[in-house]
Amino acid sequence: MNKILIKNIGELLTGRNGSLEILHDKELLLSEGKIESVGKADEFSEEGREVIDAGNSLVTPGLIDPHTHLVFFGTREDEFEMRIKGASYMEIANAGGGIRKSVKMLREASEDDLVKHSLPYLESMLNHGTTTVEVKSGYGLSLKDELKSLRALKRLNEMQKVDLVPTFLGAHEFPDEYRGAHSTDREKYIDLIINEMIPAVVEEGLAEFCDIFTEEGVFTVAESERILTAAADAGLGLKLHAEEFEPIGGAELAAKVNAVSADHLVAVSDEGIRSLKEADVTPVLLPGTTFFLGSDRYAPARKMIDAGLRPAVATDFNPGSSMTESLQIILTIACLKLKLTPLEAFEAVTLNAAKALNRSNSIGSLEPGMKSDIVIWNADNHKQIPYHYGVNNVRMVIKGGEMVFSFSG
């Protein structure tokens, strides 16, 4: 692989000591898909190197999306209209919409259908500057269909440029066939997850993490702990959908089981925040979901930061509650509604997002030895990205030392 020199960088964001720094008059030397050196302007010779002129523009690490539901089939725009007319998320779900509708559509699709359906979304993510994406299953809710989803995800990871981090989310909801009036119906599905799904997923090496929707009306804290304990015993890392609607103790559970992240956290309590900090669990906030659901209740990001936590931010890309592939628009919402500064917002989709995926040693910053996942922007500085919203501000994306997108307009 040829050495690449990126010169004429206007503003460079790179991580040092756990936070991003704003640097000027720097250039980057890339080699073998990694950052070889960060030098002063004109420090490196151009001889024998491919030269990329950044044109005095902003250069940042590739963006990292640490929470998505990319593998689905079919869309739910009718529910969008229902919410506009006043229906709540739970009302739509109780009427047979929501996750259960996506389950029905995915079960009718083939593995090939899922791959074909997902590819354009991945291309859009890459073109918007996202180079690593966590992807959950969870629209199958049967052994056959959860494995189908994760196998499709494995194929996607092998055939395109974005790095995908697979997460098993069989505990996303109780499928219709286990929603009877008796508690034994719930117990049978939990047994299926623990005794059949998790072993099969691990045997095929299809997932790195196990996630669960711990929420009132879905999985209780006690049920979640049983499933997550089984997943940990099987060798999977742990994540939780926690406190999206009610503070039922999901954040405390995330701390208790040493989860890598707790996600959503709109309704997290002060005790939950303390627990996350003590256990070094990364909060992953999804402000685009709150926005898309038409709610005014956002996760208390500033309270988390004041407590010493470093929140990540994600799209929560899914067909029901956050239909966007663009982390750029999420940066804007994070600044306006979570009250993150533009620099904190960039930290949330680089350094902190890498930590939420156990990848702090390879992505999220542009220090020597890190992967050369880089975005060159059509902007002079990082503040312009959330400020200039609703458009694609990317000029060029470099993934592992290879230019994979260049704006030609």
PENORQUI-V699735 format. One record per backbone hydrogen bond with DSSP energy under -0.5 kcal/mol. CO is the residue of the C=O (numbers start at 1). NH is the residue of the N-H. E is the energy in kcal/mol with one decimal. If there is no record, write none. Layout:
BEGIN
CO	NH	E
CO	NH	E
END
This chain:
BEGIN
3	50	-2.5
4	6	-0.5
4	30	-3.3
5	7	-0.7
5	52	-3.1
6	28	-1.9
7	54	-2.9
8	56	-3.2
8	57	-0.6
9	25	-0.6
11	59	-2.7
12	14	-0.6
12	23	-3.0
14	21	-2.7
16	19	-1.4
19	16	-3.1
21	14	-1.6
21	23	-0.7
23	12	-2.8
25	41	-2.0
26	9	-0.9
27	39	-2.6
28	6	-2.9
28	30	-0.5
29	36	-2.7
29	37	-1.7
30	4	-2.0
31	34	-1.8
33	372	-2.4
34	31	-2.6
34	36	-0.7
35	369	-3.1
37	29	-2.6
37	39	-0.6
39	27	-2.2
40	43	-2.0
46	49	-1.9
50	5	-3.2
51	53	-0.5
52	7	-2.3
52	54	-0.7
54	57	-0.9
57	10	-2.2
57	11	-0.8
58	377	-2.6
59	13	-2.4
60	375	-2.6
63	131	-2.6
63	132	-1.3
64	66	-0.7
65	134	-2.9
67	316	-2.0
68	136	-1.7
70	72	-1.5
76	79	-0.8
76	80	-1.0
77	81	-1.7
78	82	-2.0
79	83	-2.4
80	84	-1.8
81	85	-1.6
82	87	-2.4
83	86	-1.6
88	92	-2.3
89	93	-2.2
90	94	-2.7
91	95	-1.1
92	97	-2.5
93	96	-1.7
97	100	-0.9
98	101	-0.8
98	102	-1.6
99	103	-2.3
100	104	-1.9
101	105	-2.0
102	106	-2.6
103	107	-2.5
104	108	-1.0
106	109	-1.4
110	114	-2.0
111	115	-2.1
112	116	-2.6
113	117	-2.6
114	118	-1.9
115	119	-1.7
116	120	-0.6
118	122	-2.0
119	123	-2.4
120	124	-2.1
121	125	-2.3
122	126	-2.4
123	127	-2.4
124	128	-1.2
125	128	-0.6
125	130	-2.4
126	129	-2.0
129	63	-2.7
129	131	-0.5
131	163	-2.3
132	65	-2.8
133	165	-2.6
135	167	-2.5
136	71	-0.6
142	146	-2.7
143	147	-2.0
144	148	-2.0
145	149	-2.0
146	150	-2.2
147	151	-2.5
148	152	-2.2
149	153	-2.0
150	154	-2.1
151	155	-2.1
152	156	-2.4
153	157	-2.1
154	158	-1.0
155	158	-0.6
155	159	-0.9
156	159	-0.8
156	160	-0.8
163	133	-2.9
164	166	-0.6
165	135	-2.8
166	208	-3.0
166	209	-1.4
167	137	-2.0
167	169	-0.5
168	211	-2.7
169	172	-0.6
170	172	-0.7
170	173	-0.5
171	213	-2.6
173	175	-0.6
175	178	-2.2
176	179	-1.7
182	185	-1.6
182	186	-0.7
183	187	-2.2
184	188	-2.1
185	189	-1.6
186	190	-2.4
187	191	-2.5
188	192	-2.0
189	193	-2.3
190	194	-2.5
191	195	-3.1
192	196	-1.8
192	197	-2.6
193	198	-2.7
196	200	-1.9
197	201	-2.8
198	202	-2.5
199	203	-2.5
200	204	-1.8
201	205	-0.5
201	206	-2.4
202	205	-0.8
208	237	-2.5
209	168	-3.0
210	239	-2.3
211	171	-0.6
212	214	-1.2
212	241	-3.1
213	215	-0.9
213	219	-1.7
214	243	-0.6
215	218	-2.4
219	215	-1.1
220	224	-2.6
221	225	-2.4
222	226	-1.8
223	227	-2.1
224	228	-3.0
225	229	-2.4
226	230	-1.9
227	231	-2.2
228	232	-2.7
229	233	-2.5
230	234	-1.3
231	236	-2.5
232	235	-1.5
237	210	-2.6
238	260	-2.8
238	261	-0.9
240	242	-0.7
240	263	-3.3
241	214	-2.1
242	265	-2.6
243	267	-3.3
246	248	-1.6
249	253	-2.0
250	254	-2.4
251	255	-1.8
252	256	-2.4
253	257	-2.4
254	259	-2.8
255	258	-1.1
260	282	-2.0
261	240	-1.1
262	284	-2.4
263	242	-2.8
263	265	-1.1
265	268	-1.0
265	300	-0.5
269	273	-2.1
270	274	-2.2
271	275	-2.4
272	276	-2.3
273	277	-2.2
274	278	-2.5
275	279	-1.9
276	280	-0.6
276	281	-2.5
277	280	-0.9
282	262	-1.8
283	285	-0.6
283	312	-3.2
284	264	-2.5
285	314	-2.1
286	289	-1.2
286	290	-1.2
287	291	-2.4
288	292	-2.5
289	293	-2.2
290	295	-2.3
291	294	-1.3
296	298	-0.8
299	301	-2.3
300	304	-1.8
301	305	-2.6
302	306	-2.7
303	307	-1.2
304	309	-2.5
305	308	-1.6
309	311	-0.5
312	285	-3.0
317	69	-3.1
318	322	-0.8
319	76	-0.8
322	318	-1.8
322	324	-1.8
325	327	-0.7
326	330	-1.0
327	331	-2.0
328	332	-1.5
329	333	-2.1
330	334	-2.8
331	335	-2.1
332	336	-2.5
333	337	-3.2
333	338	-0.8
334	338	-0.9
334	340	-1.8
341	345	-2.6
342	346	-2.0
343	347	-2.3
344	348	-1.9
345	349	-0.9
346	349	-0.7
347	350	-1.1
347	352	-2.5
347	353	-0.6
348	313	-1.8
349	64	-2.8
350	354	-2.4
351	355	-1.8
352	356	-1.8
354	357	-1.2
354	359	-2.9
355	358	-1.5
359	362	-1.9
359	363	-2.2
362	371	-2.8
367	370	-2.1
370	35	-2.9
371	373	-2.0
372	374	-0.7
372	401	-1.8
373	62	-2.6
374	398	-3.1
375	60	-2.4
375	377	-0.5
376	395	-2.4
376	396	-2.4
377	379	-1.6
379	58	-2.5
381	384	-1.3
382	385	-1.1
382	386	-0.7
383	387	-1.2
384	388	-2.6
387	389	-1.3
391	393	-0.8
393	378	-3.4
395	407	-2.9
396	376	-2.8
397	404	-2.5
397	405	-1.4
398	374	-2.8
398	400	-0.5
399	402	-1.3
402	399	-3.2
402	404	-0.6
405	397	-2.6
END
